[in-house]
């Protein structure tokens, strides 16, 4: 199975939590006691549907065909103040960066960002109170108890936004996959045509003194991505979680560097204006194609408000300088 079919970043599931068990209305009886007081125990809580972060996971594939998740019901309370057993919880493990939303309202319920972090998505019904809770000076032998609370049935969306230090931004064929394959151990599919990358690729980039950072190569955008053209929203969703954006423009572009940069920036702003405030670095790729005269010309075209570097992944040109720039931006004080 290729990485493309393995990568799933969106699932819709119906979560049904367990009903709470009913409290018991038992009155104490034994061979010495004909008419004892209330000793009915509480019902057990219904099972929760919970979400748990797992740093080893990188896709929601394991949940793709699991449309219904049903937690267990709580047991009834018993005599001698015995509480009913709690219903079985259903725990769904997800990659870090997963956001849970209510499918009906679109409202974000929470997000999971740490390994082992556990949050309740659909709470189970509370168990009913046994009759001993209702004993009072005026009511010595209550013969009633609380019923258990119903569970809930909710359609939820789980959506993965990759957590990475650097997100690569550029049109298809800007050299993003090639860069990732050169600076990390990731092996993205690479070919000389647009939209080779159809799913995000993550790579660990080794830096000086055994330090490292995570780089994400995400499907290339085209003009109109923010309206959902091309791979549109699927791509842009992942950029939101990157701390630094690396804009990549090939040296053989048909436009000027400023024009291409302005179009990429506009796509991001249309989708989510907050993305514009992220730190940015510009890399001019395929610069091995440039002679000294062309290089000097293109340097005059560079946008002024962004640190930039000329690189060639194939010729290994400018790669150390690029890593230095990225490291500086990742660790710049907020």
N, C-alpha and C positions, 0 to 999 in steps of 0.2 A: 504493500500500500504506500503510495507516495505521501510526501508531507502535505500536499494539497488536500488529499481526501482525509488526512488525519486531523487537520486543523479545523476546529469548530469554535467560533467565538460568540455564538448566540443560540440559546435554547429557550423554548417556552414549555413550562411544565405545570401540571395541575397538582397542587399540594393539598392533601387532606390530613389534617391533624386528628388525633384520637379524641373520642368523647370521654369526659370524666366519668368515673364510676359513681353510682348512687351511694349516699350514706346509708348506714343500717339503722333501722328503728327497733333493734332488738332490746328486750328487757331481760335482765339477769335472772336465770333460773338454775338451781341445782338441787340436790337432795335435801339440803338444809334450808334452801330459800324458795318459797313458793311464789312470792311476789316481790322480786328485787327491783332495783332502780334501772334506769336506762344504761346500757353498756354497748350501744351500737357504734362501731368504728366509722371513720371517714372513708369515702370512696377514693380510689387512686386517681391521680391526674392523668389526663389523656396524653398520649405521646406527642412530642413536638416534631416539626420538620425543621432541622437545623442545617446551617451551612458552615463548613469548616475549611479554612485555608490550608493548602498543601503546596509547599514550595517545589515539590517534585513534579507537579502537574503543569502543563503548558497549554492545554486545550480542554474544551468542554465536550469532547467527542463521546466520553463514557456516559453522558447524560442525554445525548442526542435522541436516542430511541426510547428513552424512559419517560413517557408522557405523563404517567400518573405515579405519584409518590404518596403512599398511604401509611400513616403512623398507626400504632396500636391503641386500642381503647383501654382506659383504666378499669380495674376490677372494682366490684362492689365492696363496701365496708363489711366487716364481719362482727361477730359477737366478741365479748371480752375486750372491747376497744381496739380490735384488730383493724388496721387500715388496709384498704384494698391495694393491690399491686399497681404501681405506676405503669401506664401504657408504654410500649416499645417506641423509643425515639427513632426517627429516620435521619441519619446524618449523611448529607451530600458533601463530598470533598470537591473543592474547586481550586483552580489556579489563583495565585495572588493577582489582584487587579480585577477580580470579578465583582460586578455590581448587580445587586438584586433590585428588581423593579416590580411594581404591581402592574400586571398586564392590562387591567381595565383602565386605570387612571394614568399610567405612565410614570407615576411618582416613584422616585428612588427610595427604597427602604433602607438600604445600607450598602457599604462596600467592604470587601475583605482585602486587607493589604499585608497581613502578617501571617507567617507560618503558624499553624495551630490555633489561630483566632477563630472563635466559634460564636455564631449569632443565630438567634431563633428567627426563622423566616415565617413559620405558621405555628403559633402557640397552641398546645393542646388545651382541651376544656378542663376547668378545675373540677376536682372531685367534690361531691356533695358532703356536707357535714353530717356526722352521725347524731342520733337523738340525744346523746349525753350532753351535747353543747347547749341544748335548749332547756335543760333542767333548771328550775328556779324554785324559790320558796313558795311560789303560788302554783307551780306546775311540777310536781314531783316525778311523774312518770309520763313524759311526752312520748306519744306513740307515733311520731312522725320524724322524718329525716329529710335532708335536702336531696333533690335529684342531682345528678352530675350535670355539668355544663356541656353543651354540645361542642364538638370540634368545629373547625372552620374548613371550608373548601375554597381555595383561592388559586387563580391562574397567575403564575409569576414568570417573569423573564429574567434569565441570567445572561449577563453580557460581559464579555471579557475585554478589558482594555489593558494592553501589555504594559508592564512596568519596565521601563528602560531609561538609562541615563541620557542616551542620544537617539533621536529619531531622525531618519534620513528623509529629506523632502526634495522631490524633484520630479520632472516629467518622466514618463517611461523612457528607458534607454539612456538615462543620465549617468549610468555607471555605478548605481548604488549597490547592486548585488556583487559586482566585481570588487568594489572596495571592501565590503563585508568579508568576502572570501579571502582577501589579502591580509586584513588586519586581525582576523579571528579564525577559529577552527570551524566556523559555520561553512556549510557547503550548499549555498543556494543554487537553484537552477539558473543557468546563465545562457542567454542566446541573443543574437543580434536582431531582436524585434521587440516591439512595444508589448508591455504587459506580460513579460516573462514571469515576474513575481506576482502571483495571485493570492498568496497568503503571507503574513508577516514572518520574517526570519529573525531570530535573535542570535547575537554572537557576543562572546566575552572577548574584549580587547585587552591584551596584556599591555601594561604601561611600565614605566621605570620602577625599580625597587619592589618588584613583585606586586605592584598595585594593578588594579584592573577596573574596567567599567563596561557596562552593557550597552550594546548598540542594536537598534532595531531597524531592519530594512523592511519597509512597508510598501504595499502596492503603489506604483507611481500614480500621480494625479494628472489630470488633463484639465483644461479650462472647462468649467462647469461641474467639477467634482462636487462642489458644495451643493449643487442642485440634484446630486445623485447620479450624474452621468458617469460612464466608465465604471470604475470600482468605487467611486464616490465615498459614501458614508462609511462603508466597511473599512476603508483606509483611514479616513479622518478620525474615526473613533479612537484609534490607537495612538494617534499623535498627542491626544490630550494628556496622556500620562507621562510623556517624556519631559525630562527637565531641561534639555538643550536640544534645539532643532538645528540640524546640519543641512543647509540648503546646498544642493548640488546642481551645477549647470555645466553641460559639456562645452568644451572649447569650440566644437564645430557646430554650435547652435546657429539657426538661421536668423535669430533676433540678436539685438544687443544684449549684453549681460544685464544692464539695468532693466530692460523691457521684460526679460524672462523672470528676473527676480521679482519685479512688480506684479507679474501675473500670479506667481506662486504665492506671494504674500496676500494678494487679494483673495485667492481661493480659501486660504486659511481664515482670513478675517470674515468672509461671508459665512463660513461654517460656524465659527466661534470666535468672536472678537477678543476673548481672553488669550487666545493662542499668540496674538501679536505681541504680548508682553513677555513671552518666554525668551530667554537668551538665545541668540542666533549666531551661527558661524557660516561663512560661505566658502565652498570649495569649488574651484573651476577644474573639472575633470578632463581627462584625455589631453592634458597639456603637453604630452610628448609630441603632439601633432604640430606644436607651435615653434617657429624659429624665433630668434631673439627680437627681431623687428616686430613681429606680430604680438609677441608677449608684452613688449613695451607699450604697444598700442592698446591692448586689452586692459592693461593695468590702469590706463587713463579712464576706461569705461566703468571701472568697478564702482558699485554703490558705496557711498562714504560712511554710512552709519552702521557698518557691520564688519567685524574682523574677517579677513579673507586670506586664502592660500591657494596657490596653483599646485595641483597634484596630478600624478599619473599612477594609477594602481598597477598597470602592467609594467611600467618602467621603475616602479617603487620610488617615484619622485615626489618629494614634499610630504611623505607619509609621517615621518617623525614630527615635522612642524605641525601637521594637522592634529596629531595626538596631543601635542603640547597645548595647542589652542583649545581643544575640547576639554582637556583636563582642567585648564585654568577656568573655563566657563562653568563646568560642572561644580567646581569647588569655590566659585566666587561667592562672597557673602551675599545673602538675600537682600 
